[in-house]
Amino acid sequence: MKFALNPLPLALMAGLLFSVGAHANSPLEQQVRADAAAIESKLIEWRRDIHQHPELGEQETRTAKLVADHLRSLGLEVKTGIARTGVVGILKGAKPGRTVALRADMDALPVKEPAGLPFASQAKGTYHGTEVDVMHACGHDAHTAMLMATAEVLAGLKDQLEGTVMFIFQPAEEGSSLVQPGPGASWGAKKMLEEGLFETLKPDAIFAMHVMPGPSGQISWRTGSTTAASDMLNIRITGSQGHGGMPWNTVDPIVTSAQVIGGIQTVVSRKANLPVSPAVVTIGTINGGSGPNIVPESVEMTGTIRTYDEGVRNQVRDDLKLSATKIAESTGASADVSIEPMYSTTVNDAELVERMAPALERAADGKVAVAELPGAAEDFSFFAQQVPGLYVFLGITPEGQDPAKAAPNHNPEFFVDEAALVVGTRAMATMVVDYLSSAN
């Protein structure tokens, strides 16, 4: 994932700075800051350990045990095995109050990490039946470690807390490595909810944080649509097989697939209502053919669709099916198009953003920005559909480097400046104490 940042508008910044002055001496927030700093070395050790031992979605058994053992050591109520490998810890404050949830994702990606770091991954895993290299190339190791640290900070403040905190360590945000996408398939946040995560204890609000290229320690967020909806696109072009030297006796699905790929891009450039929502259609795989002198019977393509508005999302899906089908028919071939919904748009609740913005600004010592829309999707959206949610970003590009030139999430060169992690821990704990202590 790669995100662009804008400085906060001057008027908003002035309001936040006023808020800092009004609340900077809160004893509870000062204790959060001190306690987060005190465990920074442990935080970094956890992150390096998890980074060196990455696990794919729904196979995060080692990570889940590390998390569960730590939460139990803090005296939390712990539930394991949720959505196969998920872990939830419950911290009940000494005083009655609301419930707030914090979420971190634990899974890694099928990416090979280059040598260089002393804790670089050499792990391998099985991804849909195929052995692959595995790397934390999206920063979920940092997310897990920061939430472990946040749990320790808040557990130490239990006697001063009003209400309850849920620590949700979620598997398979990047998708399941065991289950293929398709009708009825579920994993990650969706599966946790299906298994009753919020049935016995439903939070009043939920927060999450994602690391990304950006000035180290800078926190950014936006109101409303924050990450994209994602749909899985599958297109099968069927022609008529024959000799490559006599294409007039065939219907070439490879040539047709090229026309389809070009044609469906006009769905975005000429049909999508872009002032309402950006849209992106990407074809990521093409498979077809068995020899250089054979026109094959069929070609299969897969890709994704990204949008931020349900109306535009539905329009793009309908237009893609129509365009692919008609382009194929024009060549004498046929197209079978299927689109499977994956993740919905993550929407940051406006009231929650307004309430938490001053706390985030204090935690980041004023180093804040407004995040622009990314092209990435997030299954945190399922949680935010159930309760008001706030999803924020933490910059992790080392000082002196240009974030615009930093390797993006999902790249093997993706790098996390560990100095930023204590800021993320401080921010999450600050949001919790501020939310639980603020008036209804």
Sequence and secondary structure as in RCSB ss.txt:
>XXXX:A:sequence
MKFALNPLPLALMAGLLFSVGAHANSPLEQQVRADAAAIESKLIEWRRDIHQHPELGEQETRTAKLVADHLRSLG
LEVKTGIARTGVVGILKGAKPGRTVALRADMDALPVKEPAGLPFASQAKGTYHGTEVDVMHACGHDAHTAMLMAT
AEVLAGLKDQLEGTVMFIFQPAEEGSSLVQPGPGASWGAKKMLEEGLFETLKPDAIFAMHVMPGPSGQISWRTGS
TTAASDMLNIRITGSQGHGGMPWNTVDPIVTSAQVIGGIQTVVSRKANLPVSPAVVTIGTINGGSGPNIVPESVE
MTGTIRTYDEGVRNQVRDDLKLSATKIAESTGASADVSIEPMYSTTVNDAELVERMAPALERAADGKVAVAELPG
AAEDFSFFAQQVPGLYVFLGITPEGQDPAKAAPNHNPEFFVDEAALVVGTRAMATMVVDYLSSAN
>XXXX:A:secstr
    EEE  HHHHHHHHHHHHHHTT HHHHHHHHHHHHTHHHHHHHHHHHHHS   TT  HHHHHHHHHHHHHTT
 EEEEEETTTEEEEEEE SEEEEEEEEEEE   BS    S STT    EEEETTEEEE B  SSHHHHHHHHHHH
HHHHHTTGGG EEEEEEEEES TT  SSS S TT   HHHHHHHTTTTTSS  SEEEEEEEEEEETT EEE SEE
EEBEEEEEEEEEE B EETT GGGSB HHHHHHHHHHHHHHIIIIIS TTT  EEEEEEEEEE SSTTEE SEEE
EEEEEEESSHHHHHHHHHHHHHHHHHHHHHTT EEEEEEEEEE  EEE HHHHHHHHHHHHHHTTT EEEE   S
 B THHHHHHHS EEEEEEEEE TTS GGGS  TTSTT    GGGHHHHHHHHHHHHHHHHHS  
